[in-house]
Amino acid sequence: MVKFLLWCILLVMCWPLALLALVLYPLIWLLLLPFRLLGIAVEGVLGLVSAVITLPFRLVRAI
């Protein structure tokens, strides 16, 4: 909602820039999508490695 309100203000102030932003936003989103997916995958792998490394300590602490 905030992004929409900011876009409306930009539309009133400078409509060519607002229309350019409206056209470029989906293209930039598509370009950044692989990096987001890569970030999710790396976060999952690091979480798995962290869980495997800390598993013995958690098992000893539980006893």
PQR file of N, CA, C, O and H, with PARSE charges and radii, in Angstrom:
ATOM      1  N   MET A   1       0.820  -1.184   0.000 -0.4000 1.5000
ATOM      2  CA  MET A   1       0.000   0.000   0.000 -0.0000 2.0000
ATOM      3  C   MET A   1       0.874   1.262   0.000  0.5500 1.7000
ATOM      4  O   MET A   1       0.567   2.247  -0.671 -0.5500 1.4000
ATOM      5  N   VAL A   2       1.960   1.206   0.764 -0.4000 1.5000
ATOM      6  CA  VAL A   2       2.862   2.361   0.835 -0.0000 2.0000
ATOM      7  C   VAL A   2       3.507   2.610  -0.522  0.5500 1.7000
ATOM      8  O   VAL A   2       3.646   3.755  -0.953 -0.5500 1.4000
ATOM      9  H   VAL A   2       2.209   0.406   1.309  0.4000 1.0000
ATOM     10  N   LYS A   3       3.903   1.516  -1.198 -0.4000 1.5000
ATOM     11  CA  LYS A   3       4.514   1.681  -2.524 -0.0000 2.0000
ATOM     12  C   LYS A   3       3.525   2.331  -3.497  0.5500 1.7000
ATOM     13  O   LYS A   3       3.902   3.176  -4.310 -0.5500 1.4000
ATOM     14  H   LYS A   3       3.790   0.586  -0.847  0.4000 1.0000
ATOM     15  N   PHE A   4       2.269   1.930  -3.401 -0.4000 1.5000
ATOM     16  CA  PHE A   4       1.261   2.509  -4.285 -0.0000 2.0000
ATOM     17  C   PHE A   4       1.066   3.991  -3.996  0.5500 1.7000
ATOM     18  O   PHE A   4       0.944   4.795  -4.920 -0.5500 1.4000
ATOM     19  H   PHE A   4       1.962   1.245  -2.741  0.4000 1.0000
ATOM     20  N   LEU A   5       1.037   4.349  -2.734 -0.4000 1.5000
ATOM     21  CA  LEU A   5       0.876   5.762  -2.379 -0.0000 2.0000
ATOM     22  C   LEU A   5       2.080   6.586  -2.835  0.5500 1.7000
ATOM     23  O   LEU A   5       1.920   7.705  -3.323 -0.5500 1.4000
ATOM     24  H   LEU A   5       1.137   3.695  -1.983  0.4000 1.0000
ATOM     25  N   LEU A   6       3.270   6.038  -2.677 -0.4000 1.5000
ATOM     26  CA  LEU A   6       4.463   6.737  -3.154 -0.0000 2.0000
ATOM     27  C   LEU A   6       4.437   6.886  -4.672  0.5500 1.7000
ATOM     28  O   LEU A   6       4.854   7.910  -5.213 -0.5500 1.4000
ATOM     29  H   LEU A   6       3.399   5.129  -2.281  0.4000 1.0000
ATOM     30  N   TRP A   7       3.939   5.844  -5.357 -0.4000 1.5000
ATOM     31  CA  TRP A   7       3.848   5.930  -6.806 -0.0000 2.0000
ATOM     32  C   TRP A   7       2.827   6.991  -7.219  0.5500 1.7000
ATOM     33  O   TRP A   7       3.048   7.713  -8.191 -0.5500 1.4000
ATOM     34  H   TRP A   7       3.601   5.012  -4.917  0.4000 1.0000
ATOM     35  N   CYS A   8       1.713   7.090  -6.491 -0.4000 1.5000
ATOM     36  CA  CYS A   8       0.708   8.117  -6.793 -0.0000 2.0000
ATOM     37  C   CYS A   8       1.287   9.523  -6.607  0.5500 1.7000
ATOM     38  O   CYS A   8       1.019  10.416  -7.410 -0.5500 1.4000
ATOM     39  H   CYS A   8       1.534   6.503  -5.702  0.4000 1.0000
ATOM     40  N   ILE A   9       2.074   9.716  -5.557 -0.4000 1.5000
ATOM     41  CA  ILE A   9       2.719  11.013  -5.344 -0.0000 2.0000
ATOM     42  C   ILE A   9       3.692  11.302  -6.485  0.5500 1.7000
ATOM     43  O   ILE A   9       3.756  12.423  -6.990 -0.5500 1.4000
ATOM     44  H   ILE A   9       2.292   8.990  -4.904  0.4000 1.0000
ATOM     45  N   LEU A  10       4.452  10.274  -6.888 -0.4000 1.5000
ATOM     46  CA  LEU A  10       5.380  10.456  -8.004 -0.0000 2.0000
ATOM     47  C   LEU A  10       4.617  10.752  -9.293  0.5500 1.7000
ATOM     48  O   LEU A  10       5.083  11.533 -10.122 -0.5500 1.4000
ATOM     49  H   LEU A  10       4.401   9.363  -6.478  0.4000 1.0000
ATOM     50  N   LEU A  11       3.465  10.144  -9.465 -0.4000 1.5000
ATOM     51  CA  LEU A  11       2.650  10.391 -10.655 -0.0000 2.0000
ATOM     52  C   LEU A  11       2.197  11.844 -10.720  0.5500 1.7000
ATOM     53  O   LEU A  11       2.165  12.447 -11.792 -0.5500 1.4000
ATOM     54  H   LEU A  11       3.085   9.509  -8.792  0.4000 1.0000
ATOM     55  N   VAL A  12       1.849  12.393  -9.574 -0.4000 1.5000
ATOM     56  CA  VAL A  12       1.421  13.792  -9.542 -0.0000 2.0000
ATOM     57  C   VAL A  12       2.604  14.725  -9.778  0.5500 1.7000
ATOM     58  O   VAL A  12       2.482  15.719 -10.493 -0.5500 1.4000
ATOM     59  H   VAL A  12       1.875  11.903  -8.703  0.4000 1.0000
ATOM     60  N   MET A  13       3.745  14.405  -9.178 -0.4000 1.5000
ATOM     61  CA  MET A  13       4.915  15.277  -9.278 -0.0000 2.0000
ATOM     62  C   MET A  13       5.593  15.205 -10.647  0.5500 1.7000
ATOM     63  O   MET A  13       5.915  16.232 -11.245 -0.5500 1.4000
ATOM     64  H   MET A  13       3.844  13.597  -8.597  0.4000 1.0000
ATOM     65  N   CYS A  14       5.804  13.990 -11.132 -0.4000 1.5000
ATOM     66  CA  CYS A  14       6.537  13.819 -12.388 -0.0000 2.0000
ATOM     67  C   CYS A  14       5.996  12.576 -13.094  0.5500 1.7000
ATOM     68  O   CYS A  14       6.513  11.475 -12.901 -0.5500 1.4000
ATOM     69  H   CYS A  14       5.542  13.155 -10.646  0.4000 1.0000
ATOM     70  N   TRP A  15       4.965  12.751 -13.906 -0.4000 1.5000
ATOM     71  CA  TRP A  15       4.296  11.602 -14.506 -0.0000 2.0000
ATOM     72  C   TRP A  15       5.162  10.796 -15.469  0.5500 1.7000
ATOM     73  O   TRP A  15       4.974   9.581 -15.539 -0.5500 1.4000
ATOM     74  H   TRP A  15       4.545  13.645 -14.063  0.4000 1.0000
ATOM     75  N   PRO A  16       6.106  11.388 -16.222 -0.5600 1.5000
ATOM     76  CA  PRO A  16       6.931  10.521 -17.091  0.2800 2.0000
ATOM     77  C   PRO A  16       7.801   9.552 -16.283  0.5500 1.7000
ATOM     78  O   PRO A  16       7.972   8.394 -16.666 -0.5500 1.4000
ATOM     79  N   LEU A  17       8.343  10.031 -15.175 -0.4000 1.5000
ATOM     80  CA  LEU A  17       9.164   9.166 -14.335 -0.0000 2.0000
ATOM     81  C   LEU A  17       8.314   8.067 -13.700  0.5500 1.7000
ATOM     82  O   LEU A  17       8.774   6.933 -13.568 -0.5500 1.4000
ATOM     83  H   LEU A  17       8.205  10.971 -14.865  0.4000 1.0000
ATOM     84  N   ALA A  18       7.093   8.386 -13.310 -0.4000 1.5000
ATOM     85  CA  ALA A  18       6.202   7.385 -12.723 -0.0000 2.0000
ATOM     86  C   ALA A  18       5.848   6.312 -13.745  0.5500 1.7000
ATOM     87  O   ALA A  18       5.809   5.127 -13.413 -0.5500 1.4000
ATOM     88  H   ALA A  18       6.720   9.307 -13.418  0.4000 1.0000
ATOM     89  N   LEU A  19       5.590   6.715 -14.977 -0.4000 1.5000
ATOM     90  CA  LEU A  19       5.278   5.723 -16.015 -0.0000 2.0000
ATOM     91  C   LEU A  19       6.498   4.875 -16.345  0.5500 1.7000
ATOM     92  O   LEU A  19       6.371   3.676 -16.592 -0.5500 1.4000
ATOM     93  H   LEU A  19       5.621   7.678 -15.247  0.4000 1.0000
ATOM     94  N   LEU A  20       7.678   5.486 -16.351 -0.4000 1.5000
ATOM     95  CA  LEU A  20       8.906   4.730 -16.575 -0.0000 2.0000
ATOM     96  C   LEU A  20       9.122   3.707 -15.455  0.5500 1.7000
ATOM     97  O   LEU A  20       9.510   2.568 -15.715 -0.5500 1.4000
ATOM     98  H   LEU A  20       7.782   6.461 -16.150  0.4000 1.0000
ATOM     99  N   ALA A  21       8.871   4.115 -14.227 -0.4000 1.5000
ATOM    100  CA  ALA A  21       8.994   3.195 -13.094 -0.0000 2.0000
ATOM    101  C   ALA A  21       7.977   2.065 -13.209  0.5500 1.7000
ATOM    102  O   ALA A  21       8.282   0.920 -12.875 -0.5500 1.4000
ATOM    103  H   ALA A  21       8.556   5.041 -14.016  0.4000 1.0000
ATOM    104  N   LEU A  22       6.793   2.372 -13.669 -0.4000 1.5000
ATOM    105  CA  LEU A  22       5.745   1.368 -13.827 -0.0000 2.0000
ATOM    106  C   LEU A  22       6.135   0.326 -14.875  0.5500 1.7000
ATOM    107  O   LEU A  22       5.797  -0.850 -14.738 -0.5500 1.4000
ATOM    108  H   LEU A  22       6.545   3.302 -13.940  0.4000 1.0000
ATOM    109  N   VAL A  23       6.843   0.752 -15.916 -0.4000 1.5000
ATOM    110  CA  VAL A  23       7.268  -0.171 -16.968 -0.0000 2.0000
ATOM    111  C   VAL A  23       8.508  -0.953 -16.546  0.5500 1.7000
ATOM    112  O   VAL A  23       8.604  -2.150 -16.818 -0.5500 1.4000
ATOM    113  H   VAL A  23       7.118   1.707 -16.027  0.4000 1.0000
ATOM    114  N   LEU A  24       9.452  -0.297 -15.889 -0.4000 1.5000
ATOM    115  CA  LEU A  24      10.727  -0.950 -15.551 -0.0000 2.0000
ATOM    116  C   LEU A  24      10.646  -1.868 -14.332  0.5500 1.7000
ATOM    117  O   LEU A  24      11.454  -2.790 -14.215 -0.5500 1.4000
ATOM    118  H   LEU A  24       9.374   0.675 -15.667  0.4000 1.0000
ATOM    119  N   TYR A  25       9.702  -1.646 -13.425 -0.4000 1.5000
ATOM    120  CA  TYR A  25       9.633  -2.449 -12.198 -0.0000 2.0000
ATOM    121  C   TYR A  25       9.497  -3.951 -12.480  0.5500 1.7000
ATOM    122  O   TYR A  25      10.236  -4.740 -11.892 -0.5500 1.4000
ATOM    123  H   TYR A  25       9.046  -0.898 -13.520  0.4000 1.0000
ATOM    124  N   PRO A  26       8.571  -4.375 -13.368 -0.5600 1.5000
ATOM    125  CA  PRO A  26       8.490  -5.823 -13.637  0.2800 2.0000
ATOM    126  C   PRO A  26       9.748  -6.377 -14.297  0.5500 1.7000
ATOM    127  O   PRO A  26      10.132  -7.516 -14.032 -0.5500 1.4000
ATOM    128  N   LEU A  27      10.387  -5.595 -15.144 -0.4000 1.5000
ATOM    129  CA  LEU A  27      11.611  -6.075 -15.792 -0.0000 2.0000
ATOM    130  C   LEU A  27      12.743  -6.258 -14.784  0.5500 1.7000
ATOM    131  O   LEU A  27      13.469  -7.252 -14.833 -0.5500 1.4000
ATOM    132  H   LEU A  27      10.075  -4.670 -15.359  0.4000 1.0000
ATOM    133  N   ILE A  28      12.890  -5.317 -13.888 -0.4000 1.5000
ATOM    134  CA  ILE A  28      13.922  -5.430 -12.850 -0.0000 2.0000
ATOM    135  C   ILE A  28      13.607  -6.589 -11.914  0.5500 1.7000
ATOM    136  O   ILE A  28      14.511  -7.301 -11.477 -0.5500 1.4000
ATOM    137  H   ILE A  28      12.301  -4.510 -13.848  0.4000 1.0000
ATOM    138  N   TRP A  29      12.322  -6.782 -11.604 -0.4000 1.5000
ATOM    139  CA  TRP A  29      11.916  -7.899 -10.744 -0.0000 2.0000
ATOM    140  C   TRP A  29      12.294  -9.222 -11.399  0.5500 1.7000
ATOM    141  O   TRP A  29      12.794 -10.127 -10.731 -0.5500 1.4000
ATOM    142  H   TRP A  29      11.588  -6.205 -11.960  0.4000 1.0000
ATOM    143  N   LEU A  30      12.057  -9.338 -12.712 -0.4000 1.5000
ATOM    144  CA  LEU A  30      12.417 -10.563 -13.424 -0.0000 2.0000
ATOM    145  C   LEU A  30      13.926 -10.770 -13.468  0.5500 1.7000
ATOM    146  O   LEU A  30      14.393 -11.904 -13.369 -0.5500 1.4000
ATOM    147  H   LEU A  30      11.651  -8.603 -13.255  0.4000 1.0000
ATOM    148  N   LEU A  31      14.691  -9.699 -13.614 -0.4000 1.5000
ATOM    149  CA  LEU A  31      16.142  -9.834 -13.626 -0.0000 2.0000
ATOM    150  C   LEU A  31      16.693 -10.262 -12.269  0.5500 1.7000
ATOM    151  O   LEU A  31      17.685 -10.989 -12.212 -0.5500 1.4000
ATOM    152  H   LEU A  31      14.311  -8.777 -13.694  0.4000 1.0000
ATOM    153  N   LEU A  32      16.076  -9.830 -11.188 -0.4000 1.5000
ATOM    154  CA  LEU A  32      16.569 -10.146  -9.848 -0.0000 2.0000
ATOM    155  C   LEU A  32      16.036 -11.477  -9.306  0.5500 1.7000
ATOM    156  O   LEU A  32      16.518 -11.961  -8.282 -0.5500 1.4000
ATOM    157  H   LEU A  32      15.270  -9.239 -11.234  0.4000 1.0000
ATOM    158  N   LEU A  33      15.062 -12.063  -9.972 -0.4000 1.5000
ATOM    159  CA  LEU A  33      14.466 -13.311  -9.495 -0.0000 2.0000
ATOM    160  C   LEU A  33      15.477 -14.455  -9.344  0.5500 1.7000
ATOM    161  O   LEU A  33      15.435 -15.145  -8.325 -0.5500 1.4000
ATOM    162  H   LEU A  33      14.670 -11.671 -10.804  0.4000 1.0000
ATOM    163  N   PRO A  34      16.380 -14.690 -10.300 -0.5600 1.5000
ATOM    164  CA  PRO A  34      17.358 -15.771 -10.090  0.2800 2.0000
ATOM    165  C   PRO A  34      18.243 -15.557  -8.865  0.5500 1.7000
ATOM    166  O   PRO A  34      18.615 -16.520  -8.194 -0.5500 1.4000
ATOM    167  N   PHE A  35      18.581 -14.308  -8.570 -0.4000 1.5000
ATOM    168  CA  PHE A  35      19.406 -14.042  -7.392 -0.0000 2.0000
ATOM    169  C   PHE A  35      18.638 -14.331  -6.103  0.5500 1.7000
ATOM    170  O   PHE A  35      19.219 -14.795  -5.122 -0.5500 1.4000
ATOM    171  H   PHE A  35      18.279 -13.526  -9.115  0.4000 1.0000
ATOM    172  N   ARG A  36      17.330 -14.057  -6.106 -0.4000 1.5000
ATOM    173  CA  ARG A  36      16.514 -14.387  -4.933 -0.0000 2.0000
ATOM    174  C   ARG A  36      16.448 -15.892  -4.735  0.5500 1.7000
ATOM    175  O   ARG A  36      16.571 -16.379  -3.612 -0.5500 1.4000
ATOM    176  H   ARG A  36      16.858 -13.680  -6.903  0.4000 1.0000
ATOM    177  N   LEU A  37      16.253 -16.636  -5.834 -0.4000 1.5000
ATOM    178  CA  LEU A  37      16.201 -18.094  -5.734 -0.0000 2.0000
ATOM    179  C   LEU A  37      17.541 -18.654  -5.270  0.5500 1.7000
ATOM    180  O   LEU A  37      17.583 -19.588  -4.470 -0.5500 1.4000
ATOM    181  H   LEU A  37      16.153 -16.240  -6.746  0.4000 1.0000
ATOM    182  N   LEU A  38      18.621 -18.093  -5.765 -0.4000 1.5000
ATOM    183  CA  LEU A  38      19.951 -18.519  -5.328 -0.0000 2.0000
ATOM    184  C   LEU A  38      20.146 -18.229  -3.842  0.5500 1.7000
ATOM    185  O   LEU A  38      20.713 -19.048  -3.119 -0.5500 1.4000
ATOM    186  H   LEU A  38      18.587 -17.335  -6.415  0.4000 1.0000
ATOM    187  N   GLY A  39      19.681 -17.073  -3.388 -0.4000 1.5000
ATOM    188  CA  GLY A  39      19.785 -16.731  -1.974 -0.0000 2.0000
ATOM    189  C   GLY A  39      19.007 -17.689  -1.094  0.5500 1.7000
ATOM    190  O   GLY A  39      19.477 -18.065  -0.020 -0.5500 1.4000
ATOM    191  H   GLY A  39      19.220 -16.407  -3.975  0.4000 1.0000
ATOM    192  N   ILE A  40      17.813 -18.093  -1.539 -0.4000 1.5000
ATOM    193  CA  ILE A  40      17.015 -19.050  -0.775 -0.0000 2.0000
ATOM    194  C   ILE A  40      17.732 -20.393  -0.699  0.5500 1.7000
ATOM    195  O   ILE A  40      17.760 -21.026   0.357 -0.5500 1.4000
ATOM    196  H   ILE A  40      17.431 -17.788  -2.411  0.4000 1.0000
ATOM    197  N   ALA A  41      18.315 -20.829  -1.823 -0.4000 1.5000
ATOM    198  CA  ALA A  41      19.032 -22.105  -1.849 -0.0000 2.0000
ATOM    199  C   ALA A  41      20.263 -22.064  -0.949  0.5500 1.7000
ATOM    200  O   ALA A  41      20.517 -23.014  -0.209 -0.5500 1.4000
ATOM    201  H   ALA A  41      18.292 -20.315  -2.680  0.4000 1.0000
ATOM    202  N   VAL A  42      21.021 -20.985  -1.002 -0.4000 1.5000
ATOM    203  CA  VAL A  42      22.228 -20.867  -0.172 -0.0000 2.0000
ATOM    204  C   VAL A  42      21.842 -20.824   1.308  0.5500 1.7000
ATOM    205  O   VAL A  42      22.511 -21.435   2.142 -0.5500 1.4000
ATOM    206  H   VAL A  42      20.815 -20.213  -1.603  0.4000 1.0000
ATOM    207  N   GLU A  43      20.777 -20.110   1.632 -0.4000 1.5000
ATOM    208  CA  GLU A  43      20.327 -20.057   3.027 -0.0000 2.0000
ATOM    209  C   GLU A  43      19.925 -21.441   3.521  0.5500 1.7000
ATOM    210  O   GLU A  43      20.208 -21.797   4.665 -0.5500 1.4000
ATOM    211  H   GLU A  43      20.235 -19.614   0.955  0.4000 1.0000
ATOM    212  N   GLY A  44      19.271 -22.218   2.673 -0.4000 1.5000
ATOM    213  CA  GLY A  44      18.890 -23.580   3.053 -0.0000 2.0000
ATOM    214  C   GLY A  44      20.089 -24.473   3.270  0.5500 1.7000
ATOM    215  O   GLY A  44      20.123 -25.239   4.233 -0.5500 1.4000
ATOM    216  H   GLY A  44      19.041 -21.929   1.744  0.4000 1.0000
ATOM    217  N   VAL A  45      21.075 -24.389   2.395 -0.4000 1.5000
ATOM    218  CA  VAL A  45      22.291 -25.212   2.535 -0.0000 2.0000
ATOM    219  C   VAL A  45      23.053 -24.820   3.798  0.5500 1.7000
ATOM    220  O   VAL A  45      23.519 -25.688   4.536 -0.5500 1.4000
ATOM    221  H   VAL A  45      21.049 -23.767   1.613  0.4000 1.0000
ATOM    222  N   LEU A  46      23.182 -23.519   4.049 -0.4000 1.5000
ATOM    223  CA  LEU A  46      23.890 -23.086   5.261 -0.0000 2.0000
ATOM    224  C   LEU A  46      23.139 -23.501   6.523  0.5500 1.7000
ATOM    225  O   LEU A  46      23.762 -23.847   7.527 -0.5500 1.4000
ATOM    226  H   LEU A  46      22.804 -22.814   3.449  0.4000 1.0000
ATOM    227  N   GLY A  47      21.816 -23.471   6.484 -0.4000 1.5000
ATOM    228  CA  GLY A  47      21.035 -23.944   7.623 -0.0000 2.0000
ATOM    229  C   GLY A  47      21.228 -25.429   7.865  0.5500 1.7000
ATOM    230  O   GLY A  47      21.317 -25.870   9.011 -0.5500 1.4000
ATOM    231  H   GLY A  47      21.310 -23.191   5.668  0.4000 1.0000
ATOM    232  N   LEU A  48      21.294 -26.209   6.780 -0.4000 1.5000
ATOM    233  CA  LEU A  48      21.528 -27.646   6.900 -0.0000 2.0000
ATOM    234  C   LEU A  48      22.913 -27.935   7.469  0.5500 1.7000
ATOM    235  O   LEU A  48      23.054 -28.778   8.355 -0.5500 1.4000
ATOM    236  H   LEU A  48      21.222 -25.851   5.849  0.4000 1.0000
ATOM    237  N   VAL A  49      23.929 -27.247   6.973 -0.4000 1.5000
ATOM    238  CA  VAL A  49      25.296 -27.437   7.481 -0.0000 2.0000
ATOM    239  C   VAL A  49      25.367 -27.041   8.950  0.5500 1.7000
ATOM    240  O   VAL A  49      26.001 -27.731   9.749 -0.5500 1.4000
ATOM    241  H   VAL A  49      23.815 -26.562   6.254  0.4000 1.0000
ATOM    242  N   SER A  50      24.732 -25.956   9.306 -0.4000 1.5000
ATOM    243  CA  SER A  50      24.721 -25.518  10.702 -0.0000 2.0000
ATOM    244  C   SER A  50      24.028 -26.546  11.592  0.5500 1.7000
ATOM    245  O   SER A  50      24.494 -26.822  12.698 -0.5500 1.4000
ATOM    246  H   SER A  50      24.217 -25.396   8.658  0.4000 1.0000
ATOM    247  N   ALA A  51      22.929 -27.109  11.122 -0.4000 1.5000
ATOM    248  CA  ALA A  51      22.216 -28.115  11.913 -0.0000 2.0000
ATOM    249  C   ALA A  51      23.054 -29.377  12.075  0.5500 1.7000
ATOM    250  O   ALA A  51      23.059 -29.978  13.149 -0.5500 1.4000
ATOM    251  H   ALA A  51      22.551 -26.885  10.224  0.4000 1.0000
ATOM    252  N   VAL A  52      23.757 -29.783  11.035 -0.4000 1.5000
ATOM    253  CA  VAL A  52      24.592 -30.986  11.119 -0.0000 2.0000
ATOM    254  C   VAL A  52      25.763 -30.761  12.070  0.5500 1.7000
ATOM    255  O   VAL A  52      26.123 -31.656  12.835 -0.5500 1.4000
ATOM    256  H   VAL A  52      23.753 -29.295  10.162  0.4000 1.0000
ATOM    257  N   ILE A  53      26.357 -29.572  12.025 -0.4000 1.5000
ATOM    258  CA  ILE A  53      27.504 -29.291  12.886 -0.0000 2.0000
ATOM    259  C   ILE A  53      27.083 -29.187  14.352  0.5500 1.7000
ATOM    260  O   ILE A  53      27.796 -29.670  15.232 -0.5500 1.4000
ATOM    261  H   ILE A  53      26.065 -28.845  11.404  0.4000 1.0000
ATOM    262  N   THR A  54      25.938 -28.566  14.624 -0.4000 1.5000
ATOM    263  CA  THR A  54      25.527 -28.371  16.014 -0.0000 2.0000
ATOM    264  C   THR A  54      24.730 -29.545  16.585  0.5500 1.7000
ATOM    265  O   THR A  54      24.392 -29.535  17.768 -0.5500 1.4000
ATOM    266  H   THR A  54      25.359 -28.174  13.909  0.4000 1.0000
ATOM    267  N   LEU A  55      24.422 -30.555  15.768 -0.4000 1.5000
ATOM    268  CA  LEU A  55      23.643 -31.693  16.253 -0.0000 2.0000
ATOM    269  C   LEU A  55      24.300 -32.410  17.428  0.5500 1.7000
ATOM    270  O   LEU A  55      23.611 -32.672  18.414 -0.5500 1.4000
ATOM    271  H   LEU A  55      24.697 -30.564  14.807  0.4000 1.0000
ATOM    272  N   PRO A  56      25.596 -32.747  17.387 -0.5600 1.5000
ATOM    273  CA  PRO A  56      26.189 -33.438  18.539  0.2800 2.0000
ATOM    274  C   PRO A  56      26.107 -32.613  19.834  0.5500 1.7000
ATOM    275  O   PRO A  56      25.873 -33.163  20.910 -0.5500 1.4000
ATOM    276  N   PHE A  57      26.298 -31.317  19.723 -0.4000 1.5000
ATOM    277  CA  PHE A  57      26.244 -30.482  20.923 -0.0000 2.0000
ATOM    278  C   PHE A  57      24.831 -30.441  21.502  0.5500 1.7000
ATOM    279  O   PHE A  57      24.644 -30.450  22.718 -0.5500 1.4000
ATOM    280  H   PHE A  57      26.488 -30.870  18.849  0.4000 1.0000
ATOM    281  N   ARG A  58      23.844 -30.395  20.613 -0.4000 1.5000
ATOM    282  CA  ARG A  58      22.444 -30.377  21.097 -0.0000 2.0000
ATOM    283  C   ARG A  58      22.071 -31.716  21.716  0.5500 1.7000
ATOM    284  O   ARG A  58      21.308 -31.762  22.680 -0.5500 1.4000
ATOM    285  H   ARG A  58      23.996 -30.388  19.624  0.4000 1.0000
ATOM    286  N   LEU A  59      22.611 -32.823  21.162 -0.4000 1.5000
ATOM    287  CA  LEU A  59      22.322 -34.125  21.737 -0.0000 2.0000
ATOM    288  C   LEU A  59      22.951 -34.277  23.120  0.5500 1.7000
ATOM    289  O   LEU A  59      22.322 -34.822  24.027 -0.5500 1.4000
ATOM    290  H   LEU A  59      23.231 -32.785  20.378  0.4000 1.0000
ATOM    291  N   VAL A  60      24.200 -33.795  23.291 -0.4000 1.5000
ATOM    292  CA  VAL A  60      24.872 -33.872  24.591 -0.0000 2.0000
ATOM    293  C   VAL A  60      24.150 -32.982  25.602  0.5500 1.7000
ATOM    294  O   VAL A  60      23.994 -33.367  26.761 -0.5500 1.4000
ATOM    295  H   VAL A  60      24.710 -33.352  22.554  0.4000 1.0000
ATOM    296  N   ARG A  61      23.712 -31.810  25.182 -0.4000 1.5000
ATOM    297  CA  ARG A  61      23.015 -30.894  26.077 -0.0000 2.0000
ATOM    298  C   ARG A  61      21.659 -31.449  26.533  0.5500 1.7000
ATOM    299  O   ARG A  61      21.198 -31.140  27.632 -0.5500 1.4000
ATOM    300  H   ARG A  61      23.838 -31.497  24.240  0.4000 1.0000
ATOM    301  N   ALA A  62      21.018 -32.274  25.680 -0.4000 1.5000
ATOM    302  CA  ALA A  62      19.703 -32.807  26.012 -0.0000 2.0000
ATOM    303  C   ALA A  62      19.801 -33.907  27.060  0.5500 1.7000
ATOM    304  O   ALA A  62      18.824 -34.187  27.756 -0.5500 1.4000
ATOM    305  H   ALA A  62      21.393 -32.525  24.787  0.4000 1.0000
ATOM    306  N   ILE A  63      20.966 -34.532  27.181 -0.4000 1.5000
ATOM    307  CA  ILE A  63      21.101 -35.644  28.140 -0.0000 2.0000
ATOM    308  C   ILE A  63      21.276 -35.145  29.550  0.5500 1.7000
ATOM    309  O   ILE A  63      21.404 -35.945  30.476 -0.5500 1.4000
ATOM    310  H   ILE A  63      21.759 -34.304  26.617  0.4000 1.0000
TER
END
